[in-house]
Amino acid sequence: MARHRNQSGQDEEQLWNQFRSGSETAFAQLYKDFAQVLYHYCTHFAQDRPLIKDCIHDLFVELWKHRANIGPTTSVRYYLMASIKRKLVRHLTAEQKISSQEDVQTDLLPGCDPSYEAIVISQEEETFVNDCLHKAIERLPRRQREAVYLRFYQNMSNEEISTMMQINIQSVYNLIFGALSNLKKHVTLDRVRL
């Protein structure tokens, strides 16, 4: 598996190991690199924004507190996303905010704002296509939305998605294929259906 680097080019595994050794600088960098990613990921399972922020805060507090006992990882992103998902689901279940996995309401996946440097026409086209894509993604079943988000927005491998979603690898392929087939019905190059 390729080694992951953060936006400043640092090796994430190395940063993780520095954090485990007690580096406050490495810990701060991990928070900076992943807090927003975790927040966006959690919005697909809950709409309670303060709860999401509390869970992320709690996760990082626990990480720091237990850093000496935390093992190495080859994917910091996967480790943190799996951890925050478990924590959020525990909180939601404890608060009886969901009655079953299928009842979880999700928001739109985070999109790309149009570039201000682009010409006005391309801005409008990009905004329109993004809006249509988000609406089409919103229509997908929850599990397909989650698989699409993990695969295309978080660049996770199918094996990582399989473990994260607790399904077999064939189910991951089926979910992604089904999602793409559904999206093609609503968004194509020659037409966009709302």
C-alpha positions in Angstrom: 0.0 0.0 0.0 1.3 3.5 -0.9 2.4 5.6 2.0 0.0 8.5 2.7 1.2 12.1 3.1 -0.6 15.0 4.6 -1.1 18.4 2.8 2.3 19.6 3.9 4.0 16.5 2.5 4.7 14.8 5.8 4.4 11.0 5.9 1.3 10.2 8.0 2.7 7.0 9.5 5.8 8.9 10.7 3.6 11.7 12.1 1.4 9.0 13.8 4.5 7.4 15.4 5.8 10.8 16.6 2.4 11.4 18.2 2.6 8.0 19.9 6.0 8.9 21.2 4.5 12.0 22.9 5.1 14.8 20.3 2.6 17.6 20.9 3.5 19.1 17.5 2.7 15.8 15.7 -0.6 15.6 17.7 -1.6 19.1 16.7 -0.8 18.4 13.1 -2.9 15.2 13.2 -5.8 17.3 14.5 -5.3 19.9 11.9 -5.1 17.3 9.1 -8.1 15.2 10.1 -10.6 17.1 12.3 -12.5 18.5 9.3 -12.4 15.2 7.4 -13.9 13.5 10.4 -16.5 16.2 10.8 -17.7 15.8 7.2 -17.7 12.0 7.5 -19.8 12.2 10.6 -22.4 14.4 8.9 -23.4 11.3 6.9 -24.7 9.6 10.1 -26.1 12.4 12.2 -27.4 15.9 11.9 -26.5 16.9 15.5 -23.5 19.1 14.7 -22.7 19.8 18.4 -22.7 16.1 19.1 -20.3 15.5 16.1 -17.9 18.2 17.4 -18.0 16.7 20.9 -17.3 13.2 19.6 -14.3 14.5 17.6 -13.0 16.4 20.6 -13.5 13.3 22.8 -11.7 11.1 20.3 -8.6 13.4 20.2 -8.6 13.7 24.0 -8.7 9.9 24.3 -6.0 9.5 21.7 -3.7 11.8 23.6 -4.5 10.2 26.9 -3.8 6.7 25.7 -1.1 7.5 23.1 1.4 5.2 24.8 -0.9 2.2 24.4 -2.0 2.9 20.8 -0.4 0.7 18.1 1.1 1.7 14.8 -1.1 1.9 11.7 -0.5 2.0 8.0 -3.5 4.3 7.4 -4.1 7.0 9.9 -7.2 8.2 7.9 -8.7 4.7 8.1 -7.9 4.4 11.8 -9.4 7.8 12.7 -12.5 7.3 10.6 -13.2 3.9 12.0 -12.7 5.2 15.5 -15.0 8.2 15.1 -17.7 6.1 13.4 -17.7 3.7 16.4 -17.8 6.6 18.9 -20.6 8.5 17.1 -22.8 5.3 16.7 -22.3 4.6 20.4 -23.5 8.1 21.3 -26.4 8.0 18.9 -27.5 4.6 20.2 -27.1 5.7 23.8 -29.3 8.8 23.1 -31.8 6.7 21.2 -31.6 9.1 18.3 -31.8 6.2 15.8 -34.0 3.1 15.9 -32.2 1.2 13.2 -29.3 1.6 10.8 -31.7 2.2 7.9 -33.3 5.2 9.7 -30.1 7.2 9.8 -30.6 10.5 7.9 -27.7 11.9 6.0 -26.8 15.2 4.5 -25.4 15.9 1.1 -21.8 14.9 0.6 -19.4 17.8 0.8 -19.0 19.5 -2.6 -16.5 21.7 -4.3 -17.2 25.4 -4.4 -16.8 26.9 -7.8 -13.4 28.5 -8.3 -13.4 32.3 -8.1 -10.7 32.4 -10.8 -12.8 30.6 -13.3 -14.9 32.5 -15.8 -18.5 33.2 -14.9 -20.0 30.7 -17.3 -17.8 27.8 -16.1 -18.6 28.8 -12.5 -22.3 28.5 -13.3 -21.9 25.2 -15.1 -19.8 23.7 -12.4 -22.3 24.8 -9.7 -25.2 23.4 -11.7 -23.5 20.1 -12.3 -22.3 19.8 -8.7 -25.8 20.6 -7.5 -27.3 17.9 -9.7 -24.7 15.4 -8.7 -25.4 16.1 -5.0 -29.1 15.7 -5.5 -28.5 12.4 -7.4 -26.2 11.1 -4.6 -28.8 12.1 -2.0 -31.3 9.8 -3.7 -29.0 6.8 -3.3 -29.7 4.3 -0.5 -27.7 5.1 2.6 -25.2 2.2 2.2 -24.5 3.2 -1.4 -23.9 6.8 -0.3 -21.5 5.7 2.4 -19.6 3.5 -0.1 -19.4 6.3 -2.6 -18.2 8.8 0.0 -15.5 6.4 1.3 -14.3 5.4 -2.2 -14.4 8.7 -4.1 -14.2 11.4 -1.5 -11.8 9.7 1.0 -9.9 7.5 -1.6 -10.2 4.4 0.5 -9.5 1.0 -1.0 -12.3 -1.5 -1.4 -10.6 -3.6 1.3 -10.7 -0.7 3.7 -14.3 0.0 2.8 -15.1 -3.6 3.4 -13.7 -3.5 6.9 -15.1 0.0 7.7 -18.6 -1.0 6.7 -18.3 -4.6 8.0 -19.3 -6.2 4.8 -17.5 -8.6 2.4 -15.5 -7.3 -0.5 -18.1 -8.4 -3.1 -20.7 -6.3 -1.3 -18.5 -3.3 -1.6 -18.2 -3.9 -5.4 -22.0 -4.3 -5.6 -22.7 -1.2 -3.6 -20.4 1.0 -5.7 -21.5 -0.5 -9.0 -25.2 0.0 -8.0 -24.5 3.6 -6.9 -22.7 4.4 -10.2 -25.6 2.8 -12.2 -28.1 4.9 -10.3 -26.1 8.0 -10.7 -25.9 7.5 -14.5 -29.7 7.5 -14.7 -29.8 11.1 -13.3 -26.5 12.7 -14.4 -25.0 12.3 -17.8 -22.9 14.5 -20.0 -25.8 15.3 -22.4 -28.6 15.7 -19.8 -29.1 16.3 -16.2 -32.3 15.1 -14.6 -33.5 16.7 -11.4 
